[in-house]
Amino acid sequence: MLTDNPFAELSGLVPASLLQMYIIVMICLVAGGTLIDILHKKSGRYFFANWQQSKKNQKRLVGTAEMVSLVVKTAVVEGLTSAEFCNARRRIAHLLTMYGFLAHVSTTAVLVFCYTSSAAPAPDILPLIWYLSGLMICVGGYWFWFFIRVDVAAEGHSPLRIVRADLFILSLLASTTLGLFWAWAQSVDSSWTNLLFGLYLMATTLLFGSVPWSKFSHMFYKPAAALQKRITEADGSRSNLPAPADRPEIFGSSRELPRHY
């Protein structure tokens, strides 16, 4: 099962061209939704205005070599390793979900665009990555949802409490979970296969179509904000904020373990 391409067996039910068109539509929804989110929240205007103000308050110029170094550090620390998370459990859960999502989406696109024909079977490694990356999303996502969320771990709310900010993680978990169950049902020729596939498409459409109302677009804002912060610290403007105090930060106490979110 782990080496079977679940999308190749759909050729008798759904044309490959239709699946490919669906992926293109999802990409357009993400791009359009992110643009709508930027315009609605005026994020671009805020970052540009803040950047202009920081340039007026800078104490020194940041050279090209230093700028490249800051970009690399941002990509490695905030991007590849998520080292800004002080809580180790949240960092691990985030990395599992992030890398699982990137691998899952990438292999889905490759399998649908290149290997939906029986005449061109997919290499065994691609379906294996598809399944394992889906499991990574589930492990990281459900771990975060039930045990790490601030309102659950620190504020005592029920894990079943849902607010608007949960739309992204819930639709991601629904899409991935239903996708894995659909692939399993298809491999054992279950009568639930078509229903699970329909639910999988609905959850996936919700995931990529709800960008203006979910936290999906934050994955694009986060690196930009992190880079801007590093640059303002390097040029001395510090985003118009005072320098940190000399007194060390204190988290927790002798009676309470620290919780860094």
Helices and strands as residue ranges (DSSP letters): G 8-10, H 16-41, H 43-57, H 64-74, I 75-80, H 88-114, H 125-143, I 144-148, H 150-153, G 164-166, H 167-187, H 193-209, G 211-213, H 218-235, G 238-240
